[in-house]
Amino acid sequence: MAVCLNRLLSLSARSMSTVGFVGLGNMGGYMAKNLVKAGKDVVVYDVNDASVQDMKSSGAGACSTPSELAARSNVIVTMVPSSPHVQEVFTGSQGLLKSLKPGTLCIDSSTIDPAVSKDIDSAVRAAGGHFYDAPVSGGVVAAEKGILTFMVGGDAEKFDEVKSYLAHMGANVIHCGANGNGLVVKLCNNMMLAISMIGAAETLNMGVKMGMEKKLLSDILGKSTARCWSIDTYNPVPGVMEGVPASRDYEGGFGATLMLKDLGLAELMADGSESPIVFGKMAKQIYEELCQDDKFAPKDFGVIFKKLSEQ
């Protein structure tokens, strides 16, 4: 009876929780909207006021600083571009830790250095909160549809509660072990993704230049041993698929500069673990060269196809 009562009380408290969301970019905006659609009481913060106003029109409350958001929230999800952004959001002069309430559940879906994540975990714990790294995979389309994959690092103790919130934004929520492990998996994934995107772009460019029709080529590769996500789900060739960045001049997807950032983090992780990553380092060099061109740097990382096709 006592166990059932505690479970009911936990469920009741969860349903009454206010979820704070920091970071309303290409991914975060859709993630926050899915929480609102799920009936959650959501308050948001972003440096871009237009994004905040968009969320207000969707039913969320607005905060002027991360500190204010922490004071109003029982659960906080952060989705910002890089390690320095996460550090500023949590430990800055108007950061979350200034007003974090004891017991607050903090879920960081940013892709950052695992070592930085562990430092933030220690700081949140010292403030009486709980911290989980929960980077995502699936891209903007999956964020919009609420079918992301979350790779979660942190104590098993509160994983079910973490999952109850992430399930409104994703189809797969996987516990990867201790804090930082979610980021290890994510960086492995993104290094592999960069390598496969380059391979797909080179292959498709070569086939098209040899006279193959682009849709037919993509369809055959997608049914053959070369099949991969960069071919059958996120094809980088304009005019092959609708709803992907390549169909809209590579706008609104996963930025090439963000991919370069993740490849840099993967390289640090590889060097620290003495893991050879020959293709990973080559991919980093290719995206470094790509991002030196202002024409390509702001675009989705699939723009590597356009660069190759213009050579």
Steps between C-alpha positions, in 0.01 A plus 500: 500500500780741594684430174183564297434823691854626441469420131170687477648799681797497262272489197289782641806719564628425151173606340512832692861576409602804299752421229755768418655485153818689405603514134239539227707443187425269208471200732405653833205697367324188378592308816349769722186515286453126538508540877227764473297273272532226763325730749806596702526837671804639316706816549781590261813709458708578194730785399290536184183684601319401180532134600363578846204688353429207270487269801273742685256482210511120537402520867829519691602757759804721447797571728752781467799305640596139573496590869135604479421181313664288773294675768180407314588142402513154655646342186742675263599396149793677333580482127777744406783484242824432689689453827549875570126559449413225749749639751353849467140377528575309821778696671478853353407809700133444406537123468274218612704425811425844643138396566497121463254343742607188693381189325481661155554255217741641238520333159761633258443398138790708366791324332805606700829374642423211743751649746304828508179305553653327800601837646144630458369180659716565808383862522133405471537229762668749735194723458270212592382415150527201267680514165482279191670539163250405229627591152274422206514344157255518212528853368250781464233285333504255793493790747190640332327161493601416859689184400853585611737252659635610839827356633490554876787502747446518875389306807242228447309636802305767312527366145130402489405857587739636236349261248148614582585850372723403209235257373290802396784604267643169388421145396809348662641589842801284584695493826870482410642481853679761708503874434689582181424166335212644300744749351755229425235316296386822329852598395563149367175530305581841354851403397352202316230724353753749364703222341191343343367835375830572327496153346139539387570844352808379311319193368185685393701777336706249305193303388313808385803628308522162331146545372283325761165657584531620861175353636555163337859486626392591853219244494733219389767589757229514767407140420858374475792438733594870482176591677537754783307786663679754279362320194147391589389753763708819470613492140734795423409530130248780426180371345524141624299529822243743633523639851877471538746794501628417150151576367515857636854609416638324810317730743360401838691180569809400700758767432835418342670701776326289765618183328853641499466574872389142570785358292740708708350356820521148358866559415571611858322191629697277262833659594420465869415132463783429253247388239610527135243686287656535157171568321372711789798734470459513122133591543596779740748637246237491224246690713768747609562584134126514433437741787772738385267596214224738614278360225493158666571559871145611602336212315395148598792256508362322191620803302821303452323358193460847351866579559607178328259548209646844430857375473 
